[in-house]
Amino acid sequence: MKKNKLLLISGAFALLASVPAMAEDLVIGLATAQTGGLAPYDQPNLAGLQMKIDEINAAGGIAGKFPIKTIIKDTRSDSAQTALVAQELVDAGAQLIITPCDADPSIAAGMITQGAGIPAISFCATTPTLPLAVGDFMFSNYPADNVQAAMLAAHAIESGYKTAYILTSPDSAYTLKLPQYFGEAFTAKGGTVLGEGTFSMGQQDFSAEVTKIAAMDPKPDVIMTSAYEPDFPAFVRQLRGAGVMTPILGSDGIDSPTTFGLGDLVEGVVFSTAGHATAGSPLEAFNAKWTEKTGAAPDTIYIANGYDLGNIIEAAVTAADSVDPAAIRDGIANLENLQGVTGPITYKGTIGMPLRSVSLVRIKAGDRELVAQGQPDPADIPAP
Amino acid sequence: MSMDIFLQQLLNALSLGGTYALLALGLAVVFSIIGLINFAHGELMTVTGYAICFALIWGLPFPLAVIAGLVVAIAAALLMERIAFRPVRGASGTTLLLTSFAVSAILRVLFQNIISARPIPVSIPSSMSGVVTIGPLHLGMIQLISIVVTLVMLLGLNLFLHRTMAGRAMRAASEDFAVLRLMGIRANFVVATAFAISGLLAGVAGLLWVAQRGSVDPLMGALPVLKAFIAAIIGGLGSLSGAVAGGFLLGFIEVILQAYLPDSLLPYRDAFAILLVIAVLLFRPQGLLARKTLVKL
């Protein structure tokens, strides 16, 4: 009797489980950071993605038939918590998981999603080895470090720089590897790296490092670093303060209002970023739409980047014509030349790090001046 | 040439050490009275940063914005004491420590979700980016200000502790709180004074920190409070002059290692710095300038 009851109950549960919440909902699980060190990146990405999701749902869902349902859980910028949250989202029936803007927690979550056969996309991890570390269900949504580095190196050579000094921090893959990729690409094109300095993130004291750079003989033609807030402003203030006027190349981490608020100190600095709103570009239209909706202009490219993640999901599910996780994965992996608001996006032929356009921007009188835009020659991109 | 560089690095060490000394002093002032290591001290710096930032946005001139920042820092320290620490006063050291972690975590999440998760730029006047050149040596305006301000604060605090009634009461409290109360001094007054001083020190350090970085963000206080903690430990917890000595020593160790470690070892600079700190503690387990009596927790 007892056994029968048990059978009955488990049968009922099996029945319940087999009935999907809503026949054709696409359930997206967000294992991203609302708090902690990654919140400055994940929050704007989420805001942009949410805008796209609202637009999709207002139009009746993807392709008019797959409305999007989101489950959002805070990872507190902690890798262990990210893995835990990813497991909860998988259990809750998510067909697609979004992971934080950094490789480490994305790998932690990827270990869960790869095993469950559910595609995962990082908001904006730039470490090119991320999909290699996880597997074929892992993607990112941002130009990789080595792609940005190749663009910067090409610019350095074109500008006639022969020697470079790179400043790295071992505290994160981004601050360590991007300048090193730059060094590789720069050397491959005939440049020479004169030295590599290091800093501790958050330390904001660069005086010892700056004293060394000021005493260098011969002086480098250019200094490349991926330091960002609060380190970059402190570095550039102390460097210029020591009378070193060497040109500086930076990467997308400094694409922030703080940098532009530094005035003369950053005049002429060139950095790589994920998009530039030229007149008539989709990004300009997006920025106008965002400003109209929220009342404030977007203060970071990550908002448009999150919106583009929505575009990727829409295109992949439309191509798959299904909300089956494996079909969505194939849909993403085969995307080619999707027109996003930040530029064309291609996953086909990559291991999961998209080919996306990189913009090089020069700071001129507190404003942006486009130096170059596009994708580097694949042969020039350093191997991850 | 290399002598010039050495002198320059010494100056760099003095400036960095000064900031650490201010930070460590802020921790030590409170610890010497109630045995609390306030890990929310860094958030007082963040509060100062936001106060200066918003004061500037509202159109106040920079000097007034700085005063507003310092006033807000003191007020925040007093509020912190009244709301979070007074109810657990006299509890075990662990309880106090955990309370301060909680205050710190709550404030960070509030900053992230009420103000902004992203850094907010603070327009520091360009005069503060200037450089003073003394012979072959360069000294950034902010570095110079931090050295001067540290000296002024140390002198001021010294006068306060030795020449005023409140100061004497604080020194007495750090020796024996019970006797002090028997003398008719209100405990709340002494503790609040300690927090106000610690708030002022955090405010000044916060100002210097923000001037250097040009922005405020919710997690800004995490690293400085850690440095302050290390400096206070080297100096001997509870000893005010020890905290100052610890701050300068830590700054000196960091700058000299950055300057003279071979390139291949540079990524391990912080590890070497901590190793040296441990070495100091092996020889002086109570810290450089430990008090003769053990601190009662």
Interface residues (C-beta under 8 A of the other chain):
Chain A: Q34 T35 G36 G37 A39 P40 Q43 P44 P170 G195 E196 G197 T198 S200 G202 Q203 Q204 D205 S207 A208 E209 T211 K212 A214 A215 E229 P230 D231 P233 A234 R237 Q238 R240 G241 A242 G243 S256 P257 T258 F260 G261 L262 G263 D264 L265 D299 T300
Chain B: M1 I5 Q8 Q9 N12 S15 L16 R108 V109 Q112 N113 A117 R118 P119 I120 P121 V122 S123 S126 S129 G130 V131 H138 G140 M141 I142 Q143 W209 Q212 R213 G214 S215 D217 P218 L219 M220 A222 L223 E254 V255 I256 Q258 A259 D263 L266 P267 R269 D270
